[in-house]
Amino acid sequence: MKDILSLIPQRFPFVMVDTLIAADDMSATTSYGVQPGHIFMENDRLTEPALIENIAQTAAARMGYLCSLANEPVPVGFIGAVQHLEIFELPATGGVLETTITIKNQVFDVTIISGTVSCNGKLMAKCDMKIFINSGN
């Protein structure tokens, strides 16, 4: 799909998605290749905050893609809450993350998503997340 940097507000070194694989009104899937030396790496593994940020950026990529289709500016979102977080394993350098988010509820400028992160087909993490959209930018 489109250049990922045109879809998300994050910039290096905080970019946690490489490719938007699929996106629609209710879900999105991204991929991310785990690179050595990333700011969120510790002992050759991505840390827990990286997995949370990866889920949030997958949601941002979905929103950016839908806005680009409608010729609208891409809004900035903020993580309001993370719930039911489960980390099963931390991905190692060289792994490829595939992250899927599903919209559970959307009311005004608040979106509640469910997200999962897998690495090479193995579940790494999952959570629910509340995202606030800054509609005034």
Secondary structure as the mmCIF struct_conf table of DSSP 4:
data_model
#
loop_
_struct_conf.conf_type_id
_struct_conf.id
_struct_conf.beg_label_comp_id
_struct_conf.beg_label_asym_id
_struct_conf.beg_label_seq_id
_struct_conf.end_label_comp_id
_struct_conf.end_label_asym_id
_struct_conf.end_label_seq_id
HELX_RH_3T_P HELX_RH_3T_P1 ILE A 4 SER A 6
TURN_TY1_P TURN_TY1_P1 LEU A 7 LEU A 7
BEND BEND1 PRO A 9 PRO A 9
TURN_TY1_P TURN_TY1_P2 PHE A 12 PRO A 13
BEND BEND2 PHE A 14 PHE A 14
BEND BEND3 ASP A 18 ASP A 18
STRN STRN1 THR A 19 ALA A 23
BEND BEND4 ASP A 25 MET A 26
STRN STRN2 SER A 27 GLY A 33
TURN_TY1_P TURN_TY1_P3 PRO A 36 GLY A 37
TURN_TY1_P TURN_TY1_P4 ILE A 39 PHE A 40
STRN STRN3 MET A 41 GLU A 42
TURN_TY1_P TURN_TY1_P5 ASN A 43 ASP A 44
STRN STRN4 ARG A 45 LEU A 46
HELX_RH_AL_P HELX_RH_AL_P1 GLU A 48 LEU A 69
TURN_TY1_P TURN_TY1_P6 ALA A 70 ASN A 71
HELX_LH_PP_P HELX_LH_PP_P1 PRO A 73 PRO A 75
STRN STRN5 VAL A 76 ILE A 87
HELX_LH_PP_P HELX_LH_PP_P2 LEU A 90 PRO A 91
STRN STRN6 ALA A 92 ALA A 92
TURN_TY1_P TURN_TY1_P7 THR A 93 GLY A 94
STRN STRN7 VAL A 96 VAL A 107
TURN_TY1_P TURN_TY1_P8 PHE A 108 ASP A 109
STRN STRN8 VAL A 110 CYS A 119
TURN_TY1_P TURN_TY1_P9 ASN A 120 GLY A 121
STRN STRN9 LYS A 122 ASN A 134
TURN_TY1_P TURN_TY1_P10 SER A 135 GLY A 136
#
